[in-house]
Amino acid sequence: MELTAQDKKAILNRVNVYADTVLPERDPSKVPIRVQLDALKPEMEKLAEEFNVSVEDIFIAYMDMNTETVAEADAKVQEQLDYMDFKL
């Protein structure tokens, strides 16, 4: 089964909500990625079953959507900085 864009957004939202409950700190510099993945695995397994795909597919969809979200947020910040005049 191929995951749709809507499916991927739902996965991102579900994993992020779950992460907020099981990971008080999600900063990779403070919590190793392996620990984060172990904590998120139960929710990713549920999603894999619901969407009838592998856990790896869920992980990849989550990482892709997370990367896109971060890139979009960075682009918005850069756009705002470009718009503002910081000349003193």
N, CA, C and O of each residue as an XYZ file, in Angstrom:
352
protein
N       0.849     -1.188      0.000
C       0.000      0.000      0.000
C       0.890      1.244      0.000
O       1.855      1.340      0.758
N       0.551      2.163     -0.842
C       1.283      3.426     -0.924
C       0.628      4.450      0.021
O      -0.591      4.620      0.018
N       1.446      5.113      0.812
C       0.935      6.124      1.732
C       0.684      7.420      0.972
O       1.527      7.873      0.198
N      -0.485      8.008      1.201
C      -0.817      9.280      0.568
C      -0.223     10.428      1.390
O       0.245     10.224      2.510
N      -0.248     11.622      0.827
C       0.226     12.804      1.557
C      -0.593     12.992      2.833
O      -0.054     13.374      3.871
N      -1.880     12.725      2.752
C      -2.757     12.845      3.920
C      -2.371     11.805      4.984
O      -2.353     12.105      6.178
N      -2.067     10.593      4.538
C      -1.618      9.549      5.469
C      -0.338      9.987      6.180
O      -0.206      9.840      7.395
N       0.596     10.524      5.409
C       1.883     10.941      5.975
C       1.707     12.063      6.989
O       2.385     12.083      8.016
N       0.802     12.995      6.709
C       0.526     14.072      7.670
C      -0.071     13.496      8.950
O       0.281     13.915     10.053
N      -0.972     12.536      8.795
C      -1.582     11.897      9.968
C      -0.522     11.167     10.790
O      -0.547     11.206     12.020
N       0.399     10.509     10.114
C       1.481      9.805     10.800
C       2.341     10.799     11.567
O       2.650     10.580     12.738
N       2.725     11.881     10.920
C       3.532     12.911     11.581
C       2.825     13.422     12.831
O       3.437     13.514     13.896
N       1.561     13.748     12.712
C       0.813     14.268     13.852
C       0.701     13.250     14.972
O       0.914     13.585     16.138
N       0.369     12.010     14.634
C       0.223     10.977     15.660
C       1.530     10.719     16.393
O       1.551     10.622     17.620
N       2.624     10.607     15.636
C       3.910     10.331     16.276
C       4.331     11.522     17.137
O       4.863     11.328     18.230
N       4.106     12.738     16.669
C       4.478     13.915     17.468
C       3.664     14.002     18.752
O       4.216     14.316     19.807
N       2.381     13.734     18.685
C       1.547     13.745     19.891
C       2.023     12.665     20.859
O       2.139     12.903     22.061
N       2.292     11.489     20.328
C       2.794     10.390     21.158
C       4.144     10.769     21.774
O       4.384     10.525     22.956
N       5.010     11.361     20.973
C       6.339     11.759     21.458
C       6.223     12.737     22.618
O       7.000     12.676     23.571
N       5.255     13.633     22.532
C       5.063     14.596     23.624
C       4.706     13.916     24.942
O       4.987     14.448     26.016
N       4.089     12.742     24.860
C       3.707     12.049     26.095
C       4.811     11.148     26.635
O       4.881     10.919     27.842
N       5.686     10.627     25.751
C       6.695      9.678     26.218
C       8.109     10.255     26.268
O       8.999      9.668     26.884
N       8.311     11.380     25.634
C       9.642     11.995     25.624
C       9.558     13.425     26.148
O       9.137     14.327     25.423
N       9.947     13.634     27.379
C       9.893     14.999     27.906
C      10.862     15.923     27.170
O      10.653     17.135     27.118
N      11.911     15.352     26.607
C      12.918     16.129     25.877
C      13.203     15.420     24.564
O      13.611     14.258     24.561
N      12.988     16.122     23.424
C      13.218     15.491     22.127
C      14.442     16.050     21.411
O      14.679     15.731     20.245
N      15.198     16.856     22.081
C      16.398     17.428     21.478
C      17.443     16.333     21.321
O      17.883     15.753     22.314
N      17.855     16.036     20.059
C      18.830     14.957     19.854
C      20.156     15.183     20.573
O      20.885     14.229     20.847
N      20.467     16.424     20.875
C      21.713     16.664     21.604
C      21.588     16.279     23.080
O      22.592     16.116     23.774
N      20.357     16.137     23.546
C      20.129     15.765     24.943
C      19.642     14.324     25.093
O      19.908     13.675     26.104
N      18.929     13.833     24.086
C      18.412     12.465     24.122
C      18.882     11.768     22.845
O      18.524     12.189     21.745
N      19.666     10.725     22.980
C      20.157     10.033     21.789
C      19.013      9.554     20.883
O      17.943      9.175     21.359
N      19.261      9.580     19.584
C      18.257      9.167     18.604
C      17.761      7.746     18.896
O      16.567      7.471     18.777
N      18.654      6.859     19.271
C      18.278      5.470     19.557
C      17.230      5.414     20.675
O      16.278      4.639     20.597
N      17.408      6.232     21.706
C      16.453      6.282     22.817
C      15.113      6.826     22.320
O      14.053      6.320     22.688
N      15.172      7.855     21.487
C      13.945      8.423     20.929
C      13.196      7.379     20.098
O      11.984      7.217     20.239
N      13.922      6.680     19.241
C      13.287      5.668     18.389
C      12.688      4.530     19.202
O      11.598      4.050     18.891
N      13.388      4.100     20.232
C      12.852      3.047     21.098
C      11.555      3.499     21.767
O      10.616      2.716     21.911
N      11.512      4.756     22.172
C      10.310      5.281     22.822
C       9.143      5.407     21.845
O       7.989      5.216     22.229
N       9.435      5.725     20.592
C       8.388      5.929     19.588
C       7.936      4.646     18.904
O       6.897      4.629     18.244
N       8.698      3.584     19.052
C       8.429      2.335     18.343
C       7.016      1.786     18.588
O       6.383      1.348     17.627
N       6.488      1.785     19.820
C       5.127      1.251     19.999
C       4.077      1.967     19.143
O       3.193      1.322     18.580
N       4.171      3.273     19.045
C       3.194      4.009     18.236
C       3.414      3.749     16.748
O       2.457      3.635     15.982
N       4.667      3.657     16.350
C       4.958      3.362     14.942
C       4.473      1.966     14.570
O       4.020      1.749     13.446
N       4.560      1.023     15.495
C       4.042     -0.330     15.241
C       2.520     -0.299     15.075
O       1.981     -0.979     14.201
N       1.830      0.475     15.899
C       0.370      0.612     15.763
C       0.018      1.212     14.412
O      -0.891      0.739     13.729
N       0.743      2.255     14.032
C       0.481      2.907     12.742
C       0.748      1.955     11.585
O      -0.006      1.935     10.612
N       1.804      1.175     11.680
C       2.128      0.216     10.627
C       0.983     -0.781     10.437
O       0.617     -1.129      9.315
N       0.436     -1.222     11.551
C      -0.682     -2.156     11.470
C      -1.918     -1.482     10.869
O      -2.591     -2.065     10.019
N      -2.215     -0.264     11.307
C      -3.385      0.467     10.793
C      -3.285      0.738      9.296
O      -4.271      0.613      8.570
N      -2.088      1.110      8.836
C      -1.907      1.451      7.432
C      -1.463      0.258      6.585
O      -1.266      0.375      5.375
N      -1.309     -0.887      7.246
C      -0.918     -2.116      6.559
C       0.401     -1.952      5.784
O       0.517     -2.339      4.621
N       1.376     -1.369      6.468
C       2.726     -1.189      5.920
C       3.728     -1.606      6.988
O       3.351     -1.905      8.122
N       4.989     -1.625      6.626
C       6.020     -1.995      7.596
C       6.327     -0.829      8.539
O       6.037      0.328      8.237
N       6.913     -1.159      9.673
C       7.347     -0.123     10.617
C       8.375      0.781      9.934
O       8.408      1.987     10.177
N       9.205      0.198      9.087
C      10.196      0.986      8.357
C       9.537      2.031      7.469
O      10.017      3.160      7.367
N       8.414      1.646      6.813
C       7.679      2.597      5.977
C       7.129      3.751      6.810
O       7.135      4.901      6.371
N       6.654      3.436      8.009
C       6.143      4.474      8.911
C       7.285      5.395      9.323
O       7.139      6.617      9.316
N       8.410      4.808      9.676
C       9.568      5.604     10.074
C      10.001      6.533      8.940
O      10.255      7.716      9.168
N      10.085      6.007      7.738
C      10.508      6.820      6.594
C       9.504      7.939      6.336
O       9.900      9.079      6.094
N       8.218      7.630      6.385
C       7.188      8.652      6.180
C       7.297      9.736      7.249
O       7.199     10.927      6.953
N       7.499      9.308      8.490
C       7.633     10.264      9.591
C       8.848     11.161      9.384
O       8.751     12.382      9.514
N       9.981     10.563      9.066
C      11.203     11.343      8.880
C      11.071     12.301      7.692
O      11.511     13.448      7.770
N      10.473     11.840      6.603
C      10.273     12.707      5.433
C       9.406     13.907      5.781
O       9.739     15.045      5.451
N       8.290     13.640      6.452
C       7.377     14.728      6.809
C       8.018     15.663      7.828
O       7.838     16.879      7.751
N       8.751     15.121      8.763
C       9.416     15.932      9.771
C      10.456     16.839      9.100
O      10.556     18.022      9.423
N      11.218     16.280      8.175
C      12.221     17.057      7.447
C      11.559     18.181      6.656
O      12.038     19.315      6.665
N      10.457     17.867      5.972
C       9.733     18.887      5.208
C       9.215     19.988      6.120
O       9.308     21.169      5.786
N       8.675     19.611      7.258
C       8.127     20.584      8.199
C       9.215     21.522      8.713
O       9.009     22.733      8.786
N      10.358     20.972      9.063
C      11.479     21.785      9.548
C      11.976     22.712      8.436
O      12.257     23.884      8.682
N      12.082     22.188      7.220
C      12.551     23.001      6.092
C      11.582     24.150      5.810
O      12.013     25.269      5.533
N      10.287     23.881      5.880
C       9.286     24.932      5.658
C       9.377     26.001      6.740
O       9.290     27.193      6.445
N       9.548     25.586      7.978
C       9.664     26.546      9.080
C      10.924     27.392      8.920
O      10.893     28.602      9.143
N      12.026     26.763      8.537
C      13.267     27.507      8.311
C      13.113     28.507      7.177
O      13.610     29.630      7.262
N      12.425     28.103      6.115
C      12.212     28.998      4.969
C      11.366     30.204      5.375
O      11.624     31.321      4.928
N      10.364     29.983      6.213
C       9.523     31.094      6.674
C      10.326     32.074      7.520
O      10.181     33.288      7.381
N      11.171     31.541      8.395
C      12.009     32.407      9.226
C      12.954     33.214      8.341
O      13.124     34.417      8.538
N      13.568     32.543      7.365
C      14.490     33.233      6.464
C      13.762     34.309      5.665
O      14.289     35.401      5.456
N      12.564     33.996      5.228
C      11.766     34.968      4.479
C      11.463     36.195      5.341
O      11.537     37.329      4.866
N      11.128     35.962      6.593
C      10.848     37.072      7.505
C      12.106     37.890      7.762
O      12.048     39.118      7.822
N      13.238     37.219      7.914
C      14.491     37.933      8.128
C      14.876     38.744      6.895
O      15.369     39.866      7.015
N      14.652     38.178      5.707
C      14.952     38.892      4.479
C      14.061     40.126      4.327
O      14.485     41.146      3.785
N      12.832     40.021      4.806
C      11.879     41.118      4.708
C      12.244     42.272      5.634
O      12.041     43.438      5.296
N      12.778     41.941      6.795
C      13.114     42.969      7.783
C      14.430     43.634      7.420
O      15.325     42.998      6.864
N      14.541     44.887      7.729
C      15.768     45.629      7.452
C      16.542     45.755      8.767
O      16.105     46.432      9.698
N      17.687     45.096      8.823
C      18.476     45.099     10.045
C      19.598     46.121     10.024
O      20.503     46.068     10.857
N      19.549     47.029      9.101
C      20.606     48.049      9.044
C      20.457     48.993     10.228
O      19.361     49.452     10.550
N      21.573     49.265     10.856
C      21.570     50.183     12.008
C      22.040     51.561     11.593
O      22.105     52.467     12.424
